Amino acid sequence: MIDLYDLYNSFKSYVNTFQGGWFRPQTDFQQASNDISNELWEKWTRQAEKSQEVLDNIAPFFKSKNILVKPKNTYYGTFTQPPDYGRYATSRIIVHRSTCLPCENVDNGDCSELVKMEQQAITEKYYESISERTIEKIDSQRWGAVCEHLTKFPTLDNPKLTQIDNGFKVAPRTVSVVVLDYYIRPENAVFDYTIAPGDIQTGAGDQIIYNKNGSKSLQWPTTVVNEFLVRLGERYGMFTRDQFMTQASSQLKAAK
């Protein structure tokens, strides 16, 4: 993860400012860092499947969870989004021959093992017969037409899913558990510190004493530090009306 104090020191060097300069550590720097964190999350979760570099960058926000499906008195079942759900990635079911496998240990969507039978002795032959089926996500406008299609209707070999308010519909209704892959949103980082008073005799200014225990790092990997510095530099240039800094940072951001 990216420690905010380390990022703050790199930022000061990047924009050539002093500790008590224009960008206040909490009011400006901390807020800007969290804004940039959300900006990068929005951008890269949309581009997740286009680049391995992007996938590596957003890996800390990727999560997989097994969720029980509630069958309805119709052709589909429903399940609710996890509380920390941010953006859909993909989903699938686990199939053994012509049966969607349930998970005995599913509890509020958690599953300690993907598949567990009543008897502990499961043969290798059984494991070899298990396969995963990717669920095709359908937009709400085509959902009815797809479900009624003569040849492309939902089956366990070709299940379908559509998003509804705070949840999903999944067909066919024989699906019992969905393995949902999704992205959680980044938590806000915290820059906690105290101020050591300056020395009147020497004229040295106040100094920041960083409180690591009371702070919270950015969840991003350290490979993303440069992305933060470029965007912080652009924001700093706009804040101080430094046109050169703004232009230089904008050009670097556009080149990435």
C-alpha positions in Angstrom: 0.0 0.0 0.0 1.0 3.6 -0.4 1.9 5.4 2.9 0.5 8.9 2.8 3.5 10.4 4.6 5.9 8.9 2.0 3.7 10.1 -0.8 3.6 13.6 0.8 7.4 13.8 1.0 7.7 12.7 -2.7 5.0 15.2 -3.6 7.0 18.1 -1.9 10.0 17.1 -3.9 8.0 16.8 -7.1 6.5 20.3 -6.9 9.5 21.9 -5.1 7.5 23.2 -2.1 8.3 23.2 1.6 6.4 21.5 4.4 4.4 24.5 5.4 3.7 25.4 1.8 0.6 26.1 -0.1 -0.8 22.5 0.1 -2.0 21.8 3.6 -1.4 18.1 4.6 -5.0 17.3 5.6 -7.3 19.9 4.1 -5.7 19.8 0.7 -3.2 16.9 0.2 -5.2 14.2 2.0 -8.4 15.3 0.2 -6.7 15.4 -3.2 -5.2 12.0 -2.7 -8.5 10.4 -1.9 -10.1 12.2 -4.9 -7.4 10.8 -7.2 -7.8 7.4 -5.7 -11.5 7.4 -6.6 -10.7 8.8 -10.1 -8.2 6.0 -10.8 -10.6 3.4 -9.5 -13.4 4.7 -11.8 -11.0 4.7 -14.8 -9.3 1.4 -14.3 -12.3 -0.7 -13.3 -13.8 0.2 -16.7 -10.6 -0.9 -18.5 -9.9 -4.0 -16.4 -9.9 -6.5 -19.2 -7.9 -4.4 -21.6 -4.5 -4.5 -19.9 -2.6 -6.8 -17.5 -1.0 -3.6 -16.0 -4.4 -2.3 -15.2 -5.4 -5.6 -13.7 -2.3 -5.6 -11.5 -3.0 -2.0 -10.4 -6.6 -2.7 -9.3 -5.9 -6.2 -7.8 -6.3 -4.9 -4.2 -9.9 -4.0 -4.9 -10.8 -7.3 -6.6 -13.0 -9.7 -4.6 -14.8 -13.0 -5.2 -17.7 -14.2 -3.1 -20.1 -17.1 -3.2 -23.7 -16.0 -2.9 -26.9 -17.9 -2.4 -29.6 -17.5 -5.1 -33.2 -17.4 -3.9 -35.5 -19.1 -6.5 -38.6 -17.3 -7.4 -42.0 -18.6 -8.7 -40.8 -17.9 -12.2 -38.0 -18.8 -14.5 -35.2 -17.0 -12.6 -33.7 -16.6 -9.1 -32.4 -13.5 -7.4 -29.5 -12.6 -5.2 -28.4 -9.4 -3.4 -25.2 -7.4 -4.0 -22.6 -7.7 -1.1 -22.5 -4.7 1.2 -19.0 -3.7 -0.2 -20.0 -4.1 -3.8 -18.6 -1.4 -6.1 -18.6 -2.6 -9.7 -19.4 -5.8 -11.5 -16.5 -7.8 -12.9 -17.8 -11.3 -13.8 -19.7 -14.2 -12.4 -20.0 -18.0 -12.9 -21.6 -21.2 -11.5 -20.0 -24.5 -10.6 -21.6 -27.5 -12.4 -21.3 -31.2 -11.9 -22.7 -32.9 -15.0 -26.3 -31.4 -15.2 -26.5 -30.1 -11.6 -25.5 -26.7 -10.2 -23.5 -27.5 -7.1 -24.7 -25.9 -3.9 -22.2 -25.0 -1.1 -23.0 -26.3 2.3 -21.0 -23.6 4.1 -22.6 -20.6 2.4 -23.4 -18.2 5.3 -24.4 -14.7 4.3 -22.6 -15.2 1.1 -19.4 -16.6 2.5 -18.1 -20.0 1.6 -15.0 -21.6 3.1 -14.8 -24.1 0.2 -16.2 -23.9 -3.2 -17.6 -27.4 -3.2 -18.2 -29.7 -0.2 -20.2 -32.9 -0.4 -22.1 -34.6 2.5 -19.5 -37.3 2.6 -15.9 -36.3 3.0 -14.5 -39.0 0.7 -14.7 -37.5 -2.8 -13.0 -39.3 -5.6 -10.6 -37.8 -8.1 -13.1 -38.8 -10.8 -15.7 -36.6 -9.1 -13.4 -33.6 -9.1 -12.5 -34.1 -12.8 -16.2 -33.9 -13.6 -16.7 -30.5 -12.1 -16.6 -27.5 -14.4 -17.3 -23.8 -14.3 -19.8 -22.0 -16.4 -19.4 -18.2 -17.0 -22.6 -16.3 -16.6 -23.4 -14.0 -19.5 -24.5 -10.6 -18.3 -27.5 -9.3 -20.3 -28.8 -5.7 -20.2 -32.3 -5.2 -18.9 -33.8 -4.3 -22.3 -32.8 -7.7 -23.8 -33.5 -9.8 -20.7 -37.1 -10.7 -21.6 -36.2 -11.5 -25.2 -33.2 -13.7 -24.3 -35.2 -15.7 -21.7 -37.9 -16.4 -24.3 -35.5 -17.2 -27.2 -36.1 -20.6 -28.7 -32.4 -21.6 -28.9 -30.5 -19.1 -26.7 -32.6 -19.3 -23.6 -30.8 -19.7 -20.3 -29.5 -23.2 -19.3 -26.9 -24.5 -16.8 -24.5 -24.7 -19.7 -25.3 -21.1 -20.7 -26.7 -19.2 -17.7 -27.7 -15.6 -18.0 -27.8 -12.7 -15.5 -29.1 -9.1 -15.4 -28.7 -6.4 -12.9 -31.6 -5.0 -10.9 -31.9 -2.6 -7.9 -29.3 -3.7 -5.3 -29.0 -7.1 -6.9 -29.2 -9.5 -9.8 -31.6 -11.9 -11.6 -30.1 -15.1 -12.7 -31.6 -17.8 -15.0 -32.3 -20.7 -15.0 -33.9 -20.9 -11.6 -32.0 -24.1 -10.9 -28.9 -22.0 -10.2 -28.3 -22.3 -6.4 -25.0 -20.5 -5.9 -23.3 -17.8 -7.9 -19.6 -17.0 -7.7 -19.6 -13.3 -8.0 -16.4 -11.4 -8.9 -16.5 -7.7 -8.3 -14.5 -4.6 -7.3 -14.8 -2.9 -3.9 -14.4 0.9 -3.7 -11.2 2.3 -2.2 -11.4 3.5 1.4 -10.4 7.0 2.2 -6.8 7.4 3.4 -6.0 9.4 6.5 -3.0 11.6 7.2 -2.7 11.9 11.0 0.0 14.0 12.5 0.8 16.6 15.2 2.8 19.8 14.9 6.1 20.4 16.7 6.3 24.1 17.5 9.0 26.0 15.7 12.2 27.3 17.2 12.0 31.1 17.9 15.8 31.4 18.3 16.8 29.7 15.1 13.7 30.7 13.1 13.0 27.2 12.1 9.3 26.6 11.3 6.8 24.1 12.7 7.5 20.5 11.8 5.1 17.7 11.2 5.3 14.6 13.4 3.6 11.8 11.6 1.4 9.4 13.5 1.5 6.2 11.6 -0.8 4.3 13.9 -3.6 6.9 13.5 -3.1 7.1 9.7 -4.6 4.9 7.0 -2.6 4.2 3.8 -3.9 4.3 0.3 -4.8 0.7 -0.8 -3.0 1.0 -4.1 0.2 -0.8 -4.9 3.4 1.2 -4.8 3.7 0.9 -8.6 0.9 3.6 -8.9 2.9 6.3 -7.0 3.9 8.1 -10.2 0.2 8.3 -11.2 -0.6 10.0 -7.9 2.3 12.4 -8.2 1.4 13.5 -11.7 -2.2 14.1 -10.7 -1.3 15.8 -7.4 1.1 18.0 -9.4 -1.7 19.0 -11.8 -4.0 19.8 -8.9 -1.2 21.7 -7.1 -0.6 23.8 -10.2 -4.3 24.7 -10.4 -4.4 25.5 -6.7 -1.4 27.8 -6.9 -2.2 29.1 -10.4 1.2 27.8 -11.5 0.5 27.3 -15.2 3.8 25.6 -15.9 3.2 23.0 -13.2 -0.3 22.4 -14.4 0.7 22.1 -18.1 3.6 19.8 -17.4 1.6 17.5 -15.2 -1.3 17.4 -17.7 1.1 16.4 -20.5 2.6 13.6 -18.3 -0.9 12.4 -17.4 -2.0 12.4 -21.1 1.1 10.4 -22.1 0.2 7.5 -19.7 
